[in-house]
Every structure is written in structure tokens, then in C-alpha cells.
Amino acid sequence: MSRQLKVRLCLTALAVAVCYLFDWRQLRFITSELNLRLDLLAGIHLQRSTYDTVLWRGEIYRYGVACTFADVWCGAVPLLWSLRRSIIRNLLYILVFGLALLFFNVARLSFSDLLFAFGIPWDLAHNVVSGVCYFVIWTWIWRHRDWT
């Protein structure tokens, strides 16, 4: 393992830990709202209860930090940062990645909700789909890094 990889992995772990020090209240609302609206297009009627909580079929679902992929975004920054790009270009790259991640995440949540609505158990519908999505993201990051 190269020294650079070790440093980047340590920074990734630190970034994820720091991520969980924040509430991400607005992102939790935005994520839940986009998920609620996309689910509605699929015929799944979630009812908003609070800024980060919805009701469906009598069950309460709360959107935590992990539901926003904020932890994924924070962890990705040290891996995507390029020493060959300017700070501005890096920031723009990370911003675009974050927006793409937001929409990918909402699609993930709605796909899980759709599977769950069709009777697939929650562990398969949500947790397995999430695991596959994490793998897809980290594979994408690995392939798009510009360091060895």
C-alpha cells in the first residue's frame, strides 16, 4: 500500500468521523422531500411527519445522516481531491460529485421503497440495495482517482 493511499484512507476515516459531528438538518429535509416526491410518482404515498420523518403504512421512518449519503460525500473528498487541479477546480468537482450523489441517493431510497412496497423484506429492499450502491460509488471513485 502506497504512502499516499494510507494518508488518503486516514483522511477519509477522519472526514467520515467529522461528518457525524454535524446534524445535516437541511440535507436530511431535502433528501426526505425528494424521496417523498419520487415515491409519490411511483404510487407510494409517504406522509411527512417532521422535517426528517415520514409515515408509511403506520410505520415511522426517520432520515439520519447515513440516509443522506453525507458520510459518503465527506469520505470521498480525500479520495477525489487531485493535487494536479487547482483548488477551485477541485471544489467544483467535489460540488458536482455531491449533486450527482444526492440524486443517486434519492433514486436508491425510492428504489428501496418500491421494492419494500412490493413485499420484499426491508433488509433486502433497503440494506442490500444500499450495500450495492456503496460498492458502485467506491468503485467509481477508485476508477476516477488520479493518484496511484
VEXLUMTI-470044 format. One record per atom (N, C-alpha, C, CB): x, y, z. Coordinates in pm, whole numbers, padded with zeros to 5 digits, always signed. Glycine has a CB too. Layout:
<rs>
XYZ ...
</rs>
This chain:
<rs>
+00085-00118+00000 +00000+00000+00000 +00090+00125+00000 -00097+00000+00123 +00062+00215-00090 +00145+00334-00102 +00121+00429+00016 +00116+00406-00236 +00217+00515+00039 +00204+00614+00146 +00086+00707+00119 +00334+00695+00161 +00071+00746-00008 -00038+00836-00044 -00174+00772-00015 -00029+00873-00193 -00189+00643-00046 -00314+00574-00018 -00341+00569+00132 -00312+00432-00077 -00237+00541+00210 -00252+00538+00355 -00299+00673+00409 -00121+00498+00422 -00239+00779+00360 -00278+00914+00405 -00421+00943+00364 -00182+01021+00346 -00456+00912+00240 -00592+00939+00193 -00695+00857+00270 -00603+00910+00042 -00664+00731+00301 -00759+00650+00377 -00775+00702+00520 -00712+00504+00380 -00668+00747+00580 -00678+00808+00714 -00762+00935+00709 -00538+00839+00770 -00740+01017+00607 -00820+01139+00590 -00967+01106+00564 -00765+01225+00475 -00991+00998+00491 -01128+00953+00466 -01196+00915+00596 -01130+00834+00369 -01128+00836+00678 -01186+00798+00807 -01212+00920+00894 -01093+00700+00881 -01119+01013+00896 -01135+01136+00973 -01253+01218+00921 -01007+01219+00969 -01264+01228+00789 -01373+01306+00728 -01510+01246+00762 -01355+01312+00576 -01520+01115+00761 -01647+01049+00795 -01678+01072+00943 -01641+00897+00764 -01578+01062+01028 -01600+01086+01171 -01646+01230+01195 -01471+01058+01251 -01582+01325+01130 -01621+01465+01144 -01762+01487+01089 -01520+01557+01071 -01796+01419+00982 -01929+01430+00923 -02038+01405+01026 -01945+01332+00807 -02017+01305+01110 -02118+01268+01209 -02123+01363+01328 -02092+01129+01258 -02037+01464+01330 -02046+01567+01433 -02151+01672+01398 -01909+01634+01453 -02196+01670+01273 -02293+01767+01225 -02432+01703+01211 -02249+01827+01091 -02534+01786+01221 -02673+01740+01216 -02723+01720+01072 -02762+01839+01287 -02673+01798+00980 -02714+01791+00839 -02866+01806+00825 -02668+01659+00777 -02926+01890+00906 -03071+01907+00912 -03131+01942+00774 -03107+02016+01013 -03073+02041+00707 -03127+02081+00577 -03114+01970+00473 -03057+02208+00528 -03001+01903+00475 -02982+01793+00379 -03076+01678+00409 -02836+01744+00382 -03102+01652+00534 -03198+01547+00570 -03338+01584+00522 -03198+01523+00723 -03374+01713+00534 -03505+01756+00483 -03510+01744+00331 -03535+01901+00526 -03408+01795+00263 -03406+01791+00116 -03411+01647+00065 -03280+01863+00061 -03332+01560+00125 -03330+01419+00085 -03466+01355+00107 -03223+01342+00162 -03524+01378+00223 -03655+01317+00251 -03763+01374+00160 -03693+01339+00398 -03754+01502+00129 -03855+01563+00042 -03845+01510-00100 -03841+01717+00043 -03723+01503-00152 -03705+01448-00287 -03748+01302-00293 -03558+01462-00332 -03714+01225-00190 -03755+01085-00182 -03907+01073-00176 -03691+01016-00061 -03969+01158-00094 -04114+01157-00081 -04181+01185-00217 -04159+01262+00023 -04129+01283-00287 -04188+01320-00417 -04164+01215-00525 -04132+01454-00464 -04046+01155-00526 -04019+01049-00624 -04104+00926-00593 -03870+01012-00624 -04119+00894-00465 -04206+00782-00426 -04349+00807-00469 -04200+00760-00274 -04393+00931-00459 -04530+00965-00499 -04551+00936-00647 -04559+01114-00468 -04451+00964-00729 -04461+00932-00873 -04477+00782-00895 -04337+00983-00948 -04421+00703-00804 -04431+00557-00815 -04555+00502-00746 -04306+00492-00755 -04638+00592-00692 -04761+00548-00627 -04745+00512-00480 -04816+00431-00699 -04632+00547-00423 -04609+00522-00281 -04634+00654-00208 -04462+00467-00254 -04731+00654-00120 -04774+00777-00055 -04719+00786+00087 -04926+00787-00053 -04604+00851+00099 -04546+00877+00230 -04609+01005+00284 -04390+00889+00222 -04620+01014+00413 -04678+01134+00476 -04570+01197+00563 -04807+01099+00560 -04543+01324+00539 -04441+01393+00618 -04493+01412+00760 -04404+01529+00555 -04406+01382+00856 -04440+01397+00997 -04359+01512+01059 -04413+01265+01073 -04228+01513+01033 -04140+01623+01073 -04045+01648+00957 -04062+01590+01206 -03950+01739+00978 -03858+01773+00869 -03778+01653+00820 -03764+01882+00914 -03760+01552+00906 -03679+01436+00866 -03749+01303+00892 -03546+01438+00938 -03879+01307+00908 -03954+01186+00940 -04078+01176+00852 -03994+01185+01089 -04103+01054+00804 -04224+01029+00726 -04297+00908+00784 -04190+01005+00575 -04423+00900+00753 -04506+00786+00793 -04547+00711+00668 -04631+00831+00874 -04545+00579+00677 -04594+00496+00567 -04650+00367+00625 -04482+00466+00462 -04774+00343+00594 -04845+00224+00642 -04832+00208+00794 -04791+00098+00572 -04842+00321+00864 -04839+00320+01010 -04701+00311+01072 -04919+00208+01059 -04598+00303+00990 -04460+00295+01039 -04392+00431+01025 -04379+00186+00963 -04305+00463+01119 -04230+00588+01117 -04091+00561+01060 -04220+00650+01260 -04051+00644+00965 -03918+00634+00904 -03848+00768+00922 -03928+00594+00752 -03732+00764+00988 -03655+00885+01013 -03529+00882+00928 -03619+00899+01165 -03502+00993+00862 -03385+01007+00778 -03267+01053+00864 -03411+01106+00660 -03170+00966+00881 -03050+01001+00955 -02942+01050+00860 -02999+00881+01036 -02825+01076+00914 -02714+01125+00833 -02680+01025+00722 -02590+01149+00921 -02678+00896+00754 -02644+00795+00653 -02745+00793+00539 -02635+00657+00718 -02869+00831+00568 -02973+00834+00463 -02947+00944+00361 -03110+00853+00526 -02864+01039+00395 -02835+01150+00304 -02712+01124+00217 -02816+01277+00383 -02633+01024+00253 -02503+00997+00191 -02403+01109+00219 -02519+00978+00039 -02430+01192+00321 -02333+01295+00360 -02203+01230+00401 -02388+01382+00474 -02213+01115+00467 -02092+01043+00508 -02013+00993+00388 -02129+00926+00599 -02083+00952+00285 -02016+00906+00162 -01945+01024+00096 -02119+00842+00063 -02014+01137+00089 -01956+01256+00027 -01832+01301+00104 -02059+01369+00021 -01844+01310+00235 -01729+01353+00316 -01612+01256+00301 -01770+01364+00464 -01641+01128+00302 -01536+01029+00287 -01473+01028+00149 -01589+00893+00318 -01549+01072+00051 -01499+01073-00087 -01405+01189-00115 -01614+01077-00183 -01420+01298-00040 -01340+01418-00069 -01190+01389-00069 -01371+01527+00034 -01134+01324+00033 -00989+01297+00027 -00949+01203-00086 -00943+01239+00159 -01041+01122-00131 -01009+01028-00238 -01022+01090-00376 -01099+00907-00229 -01107+01191-00388 -01128+01257-00517 -01040+01380-00537 -01273+01296-00531 -00988+01433-00428 -00908+01555-00437 -00783+01527-00521 -00869+01607-00295 -00759+01614-00616 -00644+01597-00706 -00540+01704-00679 -00689+01602-00853 -00418+01661-00661 -00308+01756-00644 -00270+01821-00776 -00187+01685-00583 -00326+01772-00886 -00297+01825-01019 -00394+01936-01059 -00302+01714-01121 -00507+01947-00987 -00607+02051-01018 -00593+02167-00920 -00750+01992-01013 -00642+02282-00962 -00643+02398-00872 -00748+02376-00763 -00672+02530-00951 -00741+02455-00660 -00838+02444-00551 -00979+02468-00603 -00805+02544-00438 -00996+02568-00687 -01129+02599-00743 -01182+02482-00825 -01122+02725-00831 -01099+02425-00910 -01141+02310-00991 -01174+02190-00904 -01033+02273-01093 -01097+02167-00799 -01127+02060-00705 -01261+02084-00637 -01016+02048-00600 -01285+02206-00591 -01410+02238-00523 -01530+02220-00617 -01407+02382-00470 -01515+02263-00742 -01622+02244-00840 -01647+02095-00865 -01588+02315-00972 -01540+02019-00876 -01551+01874-00898 -01624+01808-00782 -01411+01812-00916 -01587+01845-00659 -01650+01789-00539 -01795+01833-00531 -01573+01833-00413 -01827+01956-00571 -01965+02004-00571 -02050+01926-00670 -01969+02154-00604 -02001+01908-00791 -02075+01832-00893 -02092+01688-00848 -02002+01838-01031 -01987+01630-00791 -01998+01495-00736 -02106+01489-00629 -01862+01449-00679 -02111+01589-00543 -02212+01594-00437 -02353+01601-00492 -02187+01712-00348 -02375+01680-00595 -02508+01688-00656 -02547+01556-00722 -02512+01802-00760 -02453+01496-00791 -02480+01366-00853 -02509+01262-00745 -02361+01321-00941 -02435+01268-00636 -02455+01176-00525 -02593+01194-00462 -02347+01195-00420 -02638+01318-00450 -02771+01346-00395 -02879+01277-00479 -02798+01498-00388 -02873+01294-00609 -02976+01236-00696 -02964+01083-00703 -02965+01296-00836 -02842+01033-00703 -02822+00887-00700 -02879+00830-00570 -02671+00852-00712 -02857+00900-00460 -02906+00854-00331 -03059+00854-00325 -02850+00942-00220 -03121+00959-00375 -03267+00965-00374 -03324+00852-00460 -03318+01103-00426 -03261+00824-00573 -03304+00711-00657 -03289+00580-00580 -03224+00706-00789 -03179+00566-00506 -03156+00446-00424 -03267+00430-00320 -03019+00454-00353 -03299+00539-00251 -03402+00533-00148 -03538+00497-00208 -03411+00667-00075 -03571+00559-00318 -03701+00531-00381 -03708+00390-00438 -03729+00633-00492 -03598+00342-00494 -03595+00204-00543 -03616+00107-00427 -03460+00175-00616 -03550+00133-00315 -03569+00050-00196 -03713+00054-00149 -03476+00096-00083 -03772+00174-00148 -03912+00188-00107 -04005+00110-00199 -03952+00335-00104 -03975+00115-00328 -04057+00043-00425 -04048-00108-00403 -04013+00079-00568 -03928-00157-00382 -03911-00300-00354 -03985-00339-00227 -03761-00334-00341 -03973-00256-00124 -04040-00282+00003 -04192-00281-00014 -03997-00179+00108 -04242-00188-00095 -04386-00180-00121 -04437-00305-00193 -04417-00056-00205 -04350-00368-00272 -04389-00490-00342 -04372-00615-00257 -04307-00505-00469 -04334-00595-00130 -04329-00707-00037 -04193-00766-00010 -04415-00812-00087 -04089-00707-00066 -03953-00754-00038 -03920-00712+00107 -03848-00694-00141 -03863-00800+00188 -03828-00763+00325 -03733-00642+00329 -03764-00882+00398 -03746-00561+00434 -03669-00437+00447 -03518-00462+00438 -03702-00368+00579 -03470-00567+00499 -03325-00593+00494 -03276-00611+00350 -03291-00717+00576 -03354-00676+00268 -03316-00691+00127 -03343-00564+00050 -03392-00808+00063 -03462-00507+00070 -03503-00391-00008 -03416-00269+00021 -03648-00358+00019 -03378-00253+00144 -03302-00133+00179 -03152-00162+00200 -03360-00069+00306 -03122-00256+00286 -02982-00277+00324 -02898-00337+00212 -02975-00366+00444 -02951-00434+00139 -02875-00493+00030 -02859-00392-00084 -02944-00622-00022 -02966-00322-00116 -02958-00218-00220 -02856-00111-00180 -03097-00152-00245 -02857-00072-00053 -02761+00027-00005 -02618-00024-00018 -02789+00063+00142 -02595-00148+00019 -02462-00206+00007 -02414-00207-00137 -02462-00347+00062 -02502-00243-00229 -02465-00242-00371 -02432-00099-00415 -02579-00300-00458 -02510-00003-00370 -02486+00137-00408 -02354+00188-00352 -02601+00225-00359 -02323+00154-00227 -02193+00191-00170 -02081+00133-00256 -02181+00142-00024 -02093+00007-00295 -01992-00057-00377 -01976+00015-00511 -02027-00205-00399 -02088+00050-00574 -02084+00121-00702 -02012+00255-00688 -02228+00143-00756 -02043+00328-00582 -01981+00459-00560 -01831+00445-00538 -02045+00531-00441 -01792+00354-00448 -01649+00340-00420 -01573+00287-00541 -01627+00247-00301 -01636+00202-00621 -01572+00156-00745 -01554+00272-00841 -01656+00044-00811 -01656+00357-00852 -01646+00475-00938 -01532+00565-00892 -01779+00553-00941 -01525+00589-00761 -01420+00674-00707 -01283+00613-00737 -01437+00692-00555 -01269+00483-00717 -01140+00417-00741 -01099+00432-00886 -01148+00269-00702 -01194+00420-00976 -01162+00429-01119 -01135+00572-01165 -01274+00370-01201 -01186+00672-01091 -01171+00811-01133 -01067+00887-01051 -01304+00880-01122 -00992+00817-00970 -00885+00883-00895 -00774+00915-00993 -00834+00793-00777 -00694+01016-00959 -00581+01049-01047 -00449+01033-00973 -00594+01192-01102 -00448+00945-00875 -00327+00915-00799 -00310+00764-00794 -00335+00976-00655 -00191+00721-00761 -00165+00578-00759 -00140+00530-00618 -00045+00544-00847 
</rs>
